[in-house]
Amino acid sequence: MGSRYAGTAGPVVPSGLVPLSATPGDYGYWPRNQDRVWTVGANFYTTPHVVSKSITSGSTQQRFQPLRLRIGLNF
């Protein structure tokens, strides 16, 4: 190991809108390390092996996602 490590300034993060996929018109902002994501959910066990779930999430870039409902199996 050397006595000093210069390192790099890190990757270049593009500013402004960037293409998110190959779909025309699908643009968004590049994620930053200051971005935060939150998720809230609830489980309801209808039987010992069947669970109903409701989930919503959001981030600093996207304010809110609609409530998603799921049914799952617990085994």
C-alpha positions as CSV (number, residue, x, y, z in Angstrom):
1,M,0.0,0.0,0.0
2,G,1.2,3.5,-0.7
3,S,1.3,6.2,1.8
4,R,-1.2,8.3,-0.1
5,Y,-4.3,7.4,-2.2
6,A,-5.5,10.0,-4.6
7,G,-8.6,8.1,-5.7
8,T,-11.1,9.5,-8.2
9,A,-13.8,12.1,-7.9
10,G,-16.3,9.3,-8.6
11,P,-18.5,8.7,-11.6
12,V,-19.9,11.5,-13.7
13,V,-23.6,11.9,-12.9
14,P,-25.5,13.4,-15.8
15,S,-27.6,16.4,-15.0
16,G,-31.1,16.9,-16.4
17,L,-33.4,14.3,-18.0
18,V,-31.8,11.0,-19.2
19,P,-33.4,8.1,-21.2
20,L,-34.6,5.4,-18.8
21,S,-35.3,2.8,-21.4
22,A,-35.5,2.2,-25.1
23,T,-39.1,3.4,-25.1
24,P,-39.5,6.8,-26.8
25,G,-40.3,9.5,-24.4
26,D,-39.3,7.5,-21.3
27,Y,-37.1,10.0,-19.5
28,G,-36.2,10.6,-15.9
29,Y,-33.5,12.0,-13.6
30,W,-30.4,10.1,-12.7
31,P,-30.5,8.8,-9.1
32,R,-28.3,10.6,-6.6
33,N,-27.0,9.3,-3.3
34,Q,-29.2,11.9,-1.5
35,D,-32.3,10.1,-2.9
36,R,-34.5,8.3,-0.3
37,V,-37.0,5.6,-0.9
38,W,-39.7,4.6,1.5
39,T,-42.1,1.6,1.5
40,V,-45.2,1.0,3.7
41,G,-47.1,-2.2,3.8
42,A,-49.6,-4.3,5.7
43,N,-50.2,-8.1,5.8
44,F,-53.5,-9.7,6.6
45,Y,-53.5,-13.5,7.1
46,T,-56.9,-14.9,6.0
47,T,-55.8,-18.4,6.8
48,P,-52.5,-19.7,8.3
49,H,-51.2,-20.1,4.7
50,V,-52.8,-17.3,2.7
51,V,-51.9,-13.7,3.1
52,S,-53.3,-10.5,1.6
53,K,-50.8,-7.7,1.3
54,S,-51.1,-4.0,0.5
55,I,-48.0,-2.0,-0.4
56,T,-47.2,1.6,-1.3
57,S,-43.9,3.4,-1.8
58,G,-42.4,6.7,-2.8
59,S,-39.1,8.4,-3.2
60,T,-37.6,11.9,-3.4
61,Q,-37.9,11.7,-7.2
62,Q,-41.4,10.2,-7.4
63,R,-43.7,11.4,-4.7
64,F,-46.2,8.5,-4.5
65,Q,-47.0,5.2,-6.1
66,P,-50.6,3.9,-6.0
67,L,-51.6,1.3,-3.5
68,R,-50.8,-2.3,-4.7
69,L,-52.7,-5.3,-3.5
70,R,-51.2,-8.8,-3.5
71,I,-52.2,-12.3,-2.4
72,G,-49.5,-14.7,-1.3
73,L,-48.9,-18.1,0.1
74,N,-47.1,-18.8,3.3
75,F,-45.6,-22.2,3.5
